[in-house]
Amino acid sequence: MDKNKSLQKTLKRRLEGIVFSDKMQKTVVVAVVRRKKHPKYKKYYNVTTKFKAHDETNQYHIGDKVVIQESRPLSKDKKWIVVGKI
């Protein structure tokens, strides 16, 4: 039973977002917007979460729509990698 768990490939999350900041070296801040429903008033509202993502070649700039993928921790705050541009 333990063999099956170790053989299973872990699925890494992928999120779409917009590059919010590119001022750091090899790092971009990506803002991911999701819609959430208020439990009492049943109205939808936007929730923005910012992720620091690794950008090895510094090719992504503010306003680019990108896909980020979960990875091993690269630093204290950086746990995502930019996969590509949309």
N, C-alpha and C positions, 0 to 999 in steps of 0.2 A: 504494500500500500504506500509506503514511503517512496518507493521507486517511481510510482506514477506521479506523485507530487513533484519530485525533483525533475522529472522529464517534461512536465507541462511547461510550456512557454508562458511567461507572464505577459499579460496584455498591458501595453503602455498607453496611457491616455494621450489623445491628440485633441488640441483645442485650436480654434481660429480666433485671431485677434488683430488689433492694429498696433503698430509700433508707436509707443508713446514717447520714448526717449532713446537717443542713441549717443549720449555724451560719454559713456564709459568705453574703455577699450575692450573689444571682444564680447561685449554684453549689450543687450537691448532690453528695454522694459516694454512688455507687451500687455495692453489692456484688453481683457476678455469681458465682453458684456453678455449677461444672461438675463432672461425674463423670469420674474418670480411673482407668484400670486399671493396677495395679502390674505391671511387666513380669515379675518373678520369681514373686510370690505369687498373681497373677491375682485379686487382691481389688480391689474398687472403693472409692475414697475421694473425698471432696469437696475441691475446690480452690477457694478464694475469691479473686477478684481485685477490687480496688476501682478504680473509674474516677471522675474528676471530670467532671461534666456541667453544661452551661449550662442554667439555669432562669430565664428572663427575668423572670417575674412572681412568683417565690418562692411558688409555689402547691403545691409538693410538700414533704411533711414525712416525718419518720422513720417507717418501717414501710410506706410506700406502695410498691406493686409497679408499676414503670414500665418503659417501653421506651426505650432510648437508641439513638441513631444516630450513626455516625461522621461527622465534619465536618472542615473546615479547622481548623488550630490557632487557638484563641481566646486562649490564654495559654500559659505555659510547660508547665503540666500538663493544661490543659483542651482536649480534642480530641473531645468528644462533646456532643450536644445531647439533652435530654429531649424525646421525641416525644409521649408521652402516658401516661396511667394505665391500668392493667389492672383 
